[in-house]
Structure formats: structure tokens, C-alpha cells
């Protein structure tokens, strides 16, 4: 007859430690990125990533006005 053991993984007395934020460090431009932990790969070439794409869009909007 197997013995069943109940384990509390998280209780009010012992809260979970905060998980470290995952930050991309693949390129130098990743430092200070406003999109550090969005859950998917942010770069799509050696020169472009989500951050550079957003900068291009922002600059294009500024030029229109």
C-alpha cells in the first residue's frame, strides 16, 4: 500500500521567491530594451529587432506630422 504525502508548494508563511526577469542579452543593443520579457524572440536579423522596428515606426510618424 503506497503512502500518500501532501506537500504545500506555496503557503502564506513561505511565499514564493520572485522569478528573475528574462532579458535578452544576445546583442549590445539589448541593454536597456523596453521589451525585455515579452515571451518570444524579439530579433529577426543581425541588425533589426522589435526595438529597432518600433523606432522606425515612431520616426515615420514624426516625419508625417
Secondary structure, DSSP 8 states (H G I E B T S, - for coil): --------SSBTTB-----------SSGGGTT-TTTTSSS--BSSSS-BHHHHHHHHHHHHHHH-
